[in-house]
Amino acid sequence: MMNYKQLFRLPFDVVKRITSYIIKEINEYRYPYKKRYKKLIANYKLCGLDQTREIHLSYLNSLLKELGFPLYDESNGMYSEHLIIFAAIASSNFKIKNILEIGTYDAKTSMILATLFPESTIRTIDLEDDNPLFLQTYDRNENVDKFIRLRNKLIKKKNNIKFIQSNSLRITLMEQLPKQDLIWVDGAHGYPVVTSDITNCISLMHENTILMCDDIWKKSRNNDSIYKSNAGFQTLEAFSKARVIKNIYLRKRIGKKFNGNYKFISFSRLKNNQK
Ligand SMILES: C[S@@+](CC[C@H](N)C(=O)[O-])C[C@H]1O[C@@H](n2cnc3c(N)ncnc32)[C@H](O)[C@@H]1O
């Protein structure tokens, strides 16, 4: 049995680990996995999607295998519920011809979209390779040439991907952009860019468009302009209050270690056209 003095001698990270373990257990007790899963499936229904998530997941995995990517694991990098939702959309009656992605990053999501929707055109936008923000974010500056080479190699594999190197704020000037059927907003996550991205994307929606945004923090104490912010949520809610769109929020990750955070994927449709 440890005495009081010994406990205080424990290294800081051990104390931190124990605290985080206790918090996780409390969160799990308050909002158990079963309830989270049930809510997630109920949200699939609200989105008008088939609720057999396991089937969408195995469909996604068969595509990931085909692409030579690791199988779905929500703890793996940029993998999260959006990929399963995309697979569900691909198996639905939604007609998807034009897809817009803001934030290409390593182009893996573009590849997955291009494979799930082989008849569609995927326009994916990211900053120019020499843009200081591109170089300074997502730990790219160390190995930027390799990052660019691998991304471009992937993009070349699919002829239905159009890569647009531009600041997404310039979408307003891209007159040739048609209305989009599916939009994935995943560029800068804070003010002012995410607000502008959502606003511009709403103007590219038609009555059946699905607008999805990544990393929607319903609450966030430390907001920044790139990675973590409640700006996306506030913007989506403002458009909802103005009766422009209707939003559904699905948990980004469902496992125990992500329980207790406020990170969601949004799924929006134009309000007038909700059945
Ligand atoms: C989270 S990553 C995108 C991840 C990718 N969509 C996926 O699903 O894996 C965000 C990307 O947005 C890009 N980005 C940030 N601000 C941007 C802007 N103003 N215009 C275009 N791209 C931007 C970043 O360079 C980065 O590559």
The ligand as an SDF file (V2000), in Angstrom:
LIG
                    3D

 27 29  0  0  0  0  0  0  0  0999 V2000
   -7.8200   18.1200  -41.8800 C   0  0  0  0  0  0  0  0  0  0  0  0
   -6.8910   18.2790  -43.3380 S   0  0  0  0  0  0  0  0  0  0  0  0
   -7.9470   17.5580  -44.5420 C   0  0  0  0  0  0  0  0  0  0  0  0
   -8.1410   16.0960  -44.3540 C   0  0  0  0  0  0  0  0  0  0  0  0
   -8.8430   15.3870  -45.4880 C   0  0  0  0  0  0  0  0  0  0  0  0
   -9.9860   16.1040  -45.9860 N   0  0  0  0  0  0  0  0  0  0  0  0
   -9.2920   14.0230  -45.0200 C   0  0  0  0  0  0  0  0  0  0  0  0
  -10.5020   13.7580  -45.0060 O   0  0  0  0  0  0  0  0  0  0  0  0
   -8.4220   13.2240  -44.6550 O   0  0  0  0  0  0  0  0  0  0  0  0
   -7.0440   19.9950  -43.6630 C   0  0  0  0  0  0  0  0  0  0  0  0
   -6.4080   20.4550  -44.9560 C   0  0  0  0  0  0  0  0  0  0  0  0
   -6.9910   21.7290  -45.2610 O   0  0  0  0  0  0  0  0  0  0  0  0
   -6.0150   22.5450  -45.8450 C   0  0  0  0  0  0  0  0  0  0  0  0
   -6.3940   23.9710  -45.6900 N   0  0  0  0  0  0  0  0  0  0  0  0
   -6.3040   24.7500  -44.5900 C   0  0  0  0  0  0  0  0  0  0  0  0
   -6.7420   25.9920  -44.8530 N   0  0  0  0  0  0  0  0  0  0  0  0
   -7.1080   26.0150  -46.1500 C   0  0  0  0  0  0  0  0  0  0  0  0
   -7.6170   27.0220  -47.0270 C   0  0  0  0  0  0  0  0  0  0  0  0
   -7.8670   28.2640  -46.6100 N   0  0  0  0  0  0  0  0  0  0  0  0
   -7.8610   26.6840  -48.3130 N   0  0  0  0  0  0  0  0  0  0  0  0
   -7.6290   25.4210  -48.7680 C   0  0  0  0  0  0  0  0  0  0  0  0
   -7.1550   24.4320  -47.9750 N   0  0  0  0  0  0  0  0  0  0  0  0
   -6.8920   24.7180  -46.6980 C   0  0  0  0  0  0  0  0  0  0  0  0
   -4.7470   22.1840  -45.1090 C   0  0  0  0  0  0  0  0  0  0  0  0
   -3.6010   22.5250  -45.8910 O   0  0  0  0  0  0  0  0  0  0  0  0
   -4.9180   20.6660  -44.8790 C   0  0  0  0  0  0  0  0  0  0  0  0
   -4.2430   19.9240  -45.8670 O   0  0  0  0  0  0  0  0  0  0  0  0
  1  2  1  0
  2  3  1  0
  2 10  1  0
  3  4  1  0
  4  5  1  0
  5  6  1  0
  5  7  1  0
  7  8  2  0
  7  9  1  0
 10 11  1  0
 11 12  1  0
 11 26  1  0
 12 13  1  0
 13 14  1  0
 13 24  1  0
 14 15  1  0
 14 23  1  0
 15 16  2  0
 16 17  1  0
 17 18  1  0
 17 23  2  0
 18 19  1  0
 18 20  2  0
 20 21  1  0
 21 22  2  0
 22 23  1  0
 24 25  1  0
 24 26  1  0
 26 27  1  0
M  CHG  2   2   1   9  -1
M  END
$$$$
